[in-house]
């Protein structure tokens, strides 16, 4: 097992994503008519749910509803990997492996400089990635950086090796290791860095009034002229999703970054364009497979068949969320013919009775956060399951820090959680493989480990498809969690906004954004 500190960072990452996604469900998308050639100038105003606690890139989640708008602006991207696995380069000019995924070379563009004048070279990437690996930093990306075993920088070239072959490691870089800051500025301490963050991205911090707004101004020295096209990007923060959309409708914002799928769908009806990545996984009830009753797979399978997820959707989300049928993203070939267990009350009761006859009636607690919708999810599950014989379910609602501490110690029986992914490798490995940091439910299966590893090692799409179809099959068989909604991390924007490009888990690049005047 990895250290508890590593698990804590993983749990915090999951919890932050979960709290941001508490109103999530579907994955709406939209496109605007071709507006022609990008125009320079203008200020784009975006209202989003969460204000960052700081600007250290090691602490940022690269999602549009979290810190992606800020991180992409201040630090840019090394590279981008789209839903199909295709790579587009930014600050990096190439990423290649010489042996199918163990030995890698990352080459940066020549002449790159941070806004403090220091070079953005391979040594700077090494410094930042080493910070991600440092358990004292507490980065939510530590699980991914920890795959990096050795790093050898020379000029603009970083040679590195991984602890095991990962053929699509570029996807991990894009989603979790993409933001590189000045080592000198980071060395000055968090307070000074927050006041004057130093990166090589398309924007610089002009001002930040906590609880108010953040103003990001064009970086005139950005490597990719004439980008960025905007003069300024202005961010405001509001945890009330209804108020966020009201602000946009009243003319106080040009775009809204939100995880509330019902409001994103309403935004489309109001004439806004909505962009969101097609993600796998979703919001879930994770089961502790190391503790009774869910150390018995029959109890886990009974729960999955015993909960009517469509009824949860109606009770909690007014039927506005998308209930997933598959582990991987909708339409993904990785699902094959495998679908998630269907609601089957009779089959569930048979398993509950079988367990009770052996002296193991299913009694457990659902742990959840002090968020209205998440509490309602737990209560909806409780109400359904308490209708069965030989089942008794309680709900405990905890504050954020207490829930995180309880999860880190795996002192729960079931907990409302979330996991989302675009390309499954290596993220899904960190969630489901034995002993991995993000495997909060403690699932351990040699067969699943083998399938996950095969998916990471696969260098061609057919082999990757075979491995991931086996992952989908074993996920159903092992029943480690109940997926009840898809996550919708999206941005809704007016017809004045153009150049919206999402990648990975709804990360967004900001150098491509522009506005018609």
C-alpha positions, 0 to 999 in steps of 0.5 A, spaced: 500 500 500 502 507 498 503 512 504 496 514 507 499 521 505 498 519 498 491 516 499 489 523 502 491 527 496 487 522 492 481 523 496 482 530 496 482 530 489 476 526 488 472 530 494 473 536 490 471 533 484 465 530 487 463 537 491 464 541 484 460 535 481 454 535 486 449 537 481 452 533 475 449 528 470 449 528 463 454 531 458 451 536 454 455 539 448 454 544 442 457 548 437 457 555 434 457 556 427 463 558 424 465 565 426 471 566 421 478 568 423 479 570 430 479 577 432 484 580 437 482 584 443 476 584 448 475 582 455 472 575 456 468 575 463 467 568 466 463 566 472 465 559 475 463 555 481 470 555 485 475 560 487 482 557 488 485 557 495 492 558 491 495 559 485 501 553 486 500 549 479 501 542 483 495 544 487 490 545 481 485 540 478 485 541 470 478 541 469 474 547 467 470 547 473 476 547 477 482 551 476 483 549 468 481 556 466 487 559 471 492 554 470 491 554 462 492 562 463 498 562 467 502 556 465 499 554 458 500 547 456 505 542 455 501 538 450 493 536 449 490 529 448 483 529 445 478 524 446 481 520 440 488 519 443 491 524 438 496 529 441 497 536 439 503 540 442 504 546 446 510 548 450 513 541 448 514 540 441 514 532 441 513 526 446 516 520 444 517 513 447 523 508 444 520 502 447 512 502 448 511 506 454 517 505 459 522 510 456 520 517 454 523 523 451 519 530 452 522 535 448 520 543 449 520 548 444 527 552 444 527 559 447 522 558 452 522 563 458 517 564 464 515 571 465 520 572 470 526 571 465 528 565 467 528 559 462 523 554 461 527 548 460 527 541 461 530 542 468 524 546 470 519 541 468 523 536 472 523 541 478 515 541 477 514 534 476 518 532 482 514 537 486 508 533 484 511 526 487 513 530 493 508 527 499 509 533 503 506 538 497 500 534 497 498 534 490 492 531 487 496 529 481 501 525 485 498 518 483 500 520 476 507 523 477 509 517 481 509 513 475 515 517 473 521 513 476 527 517 473 528 524 470 534 526 466 534 533 463 539 536 458 537 543 455 530 543 452 530 535 453 527 531 458 529 523 458 525 520 463 523 512 465 516 510 468 515 504 473 511 500 468 510 501 461 504 506 459 503 507 452 498 513 453 502 516 458 501 523 454 494 523 457 496 523 464 501 529 462 495 533 459 490 532 464 495 532 471 502 534 469 501 540 464 502 546 468 509 548 469 511 554 473 518 558 474 522 554 480 525 560 482 518 563 483 515 557 487 522 557 491 520 564 494 514 561 498 506 560 497 504 567 499 509 571 494 507 566 489 500 567 490 501 575 489 505 574 483 505 567 480 510 566 474 509 561 468 509 562 461 502 561 459 498 566 455 496 571 461 499 574 467 495 575 473 493 583 473 489 583 480 486 578 485 481 580 490 479 574 494 471 573 494 471 578 488 474 577 481 481 575 478 483 579 472 488 576 467 491 580 462 495 578 456 502 576 456 505 580 450 511 575 451 507 569 449 511 564 445 505 563 440 503 570 437 498 572 435 495 568 441 492 569 446 487 573 442 483 576 448 486 582 452 483 580 458 480 574 462 476 576 468 473 570 473 468 571 478 466 566 483 459 563 485 457 557 489 450 558 487 449 555 480 442 558 479 445 565 481 451 564 476 446 563 470 442 569 472 448 573 472 450 571 465 443 572 463 443 579 466 449 581 462 454 580 467 458 574 464 459 572 457 460 564 459 459 560 465 463 554 467 458 549 471 457 542 473 450 542 473 447 538 468 440 541 468 442 548 468 447 547 462 441 544 458 437 550 460 442 554 458 442 551 451 435 552 450 436 559 452 441 560 446 447 559 449 452 554 446 455 548 451 461 545 451 463 538 455 467 532 454 464 525 453 467 522 460 466 515 463 465 513 470 461 518 474 458 520 481 458 514 485 457 510 491 463 507 493 463 500 497 469 498 502 471 492 499 475 491 505 470 491 511 463 487 512 458 487 509 461 489 502 467 484 503 463 479 500 461 480 493 454 478 493 453 484 498 455 488 493 452 485 487 445 485 491 446 493 492 447 494 485 441 490 483 437 493 489 437 500 487 433 503 482 438 509 479 432 512 475 428 513 481 434 516 484 435 521 478 428 523 479 428 524 486 434 528 487 435 531 480 428 531 477 430 526 472 435 531 469 441 527 470 444 522 465 444 515 468 450 511 465 449 504 462 456 503 462 463 504 465 466 507 459 464 514 456 457 513 452 459 510 445 466 508 447 468 501 443 471 499 450 464 498 453 463 492 448 457 489 450 457 490 457 452 494 461 452 496 468 447 491 472 440 492 471 435 494 477 432 487 479 429 487 485 427 480 486 435 478 484 437 483 489 432 480 495 435 473 493 442 475 495 440 479 501 436 472 504 442 468 502 447 472 506 442 473 512 441 465 512 449 465 513 448 470 519 450 476 515 444 480 514 446 487 510 447 492 515 451 498 513 452 506 513 452 511 507 457 516 508 456 523 505 458 530 505 454 536 507 451 538 500 444 538 499 444 534 493 449 529 495 445 528 502 439 527 498 442 521 494 444 518 500 437 518 503 434 516 496 439 510 496 437 508 504 429 509 502 430 504 497 434 499 500 430 499 507 424 496 503 428 489 503 428 484 508 434 483 511 437 490 510 438 496 514 441 502 512 443 508 515 446 515 513 451 519 516 452 526 513 459 529 515 463 536 513 468 536 508 475 535 512 471 529 517 469 525 510 476 526 507 479 523 514 474 518 514 476 516 507 483 516 508 483 511 514 478 507 510 473 507 516 467 507 512 462 502 509 460 506 503 461 513 501 458 518 496 464 519 491 466 520 484 471 518 479 471 521 471 476 519 466 477 521 458 482 516 456 482 510 461 490 509 461 492 510 466 487 514 471 483 508 471 489 504 473 490 508 479 482 508 481 481 500 481 488 497 481 490 493 488 494 498 492 493 504 488 492 511 491 486 513 488 483 506 490 479 508 496 474 502 496 480 497 497 478 493 491 483 487 490 483 483 484 489 479 480 484 479 474 482 486 474 490 488 475 492 484 469 487 487 465 488 494 467 496 493 466 494 490 459 490 496 457 496 501 459 501 497 456 497 496 449 500 500 443 495 499 438 488 500 439 485 493 438 489 491 444 487 497 448 480 495 446 480 488 448 484 489 455 478 495 456 473 490 455 475 485 460 476 491 465 468 493 463 466 486 464 470 485 471 468 491 473 461 489 473 463 482 476 466 485 482 461 490 483 466 495 487 461 501 486 454 504 484 455 509 478 448 513 479 450 519 474 455 521 469 459 527 470 457 534 466 463 538 467 461 544 462 462 551 459 456 555 457 457 561 453 454 566 448 454 567 441 460 572 442 465 567 444 469 563 440 475 558 440 472 554 446 477 548 446 476 542 451 480 536 452 482 531 457 477 531 463 474 538 460 480 542 461 480 548 457 485 552 453 485 559 454 490 562 448 485 560 443 479 564 446 476 570 442 470 574 442 466 578 436 466 585 437 
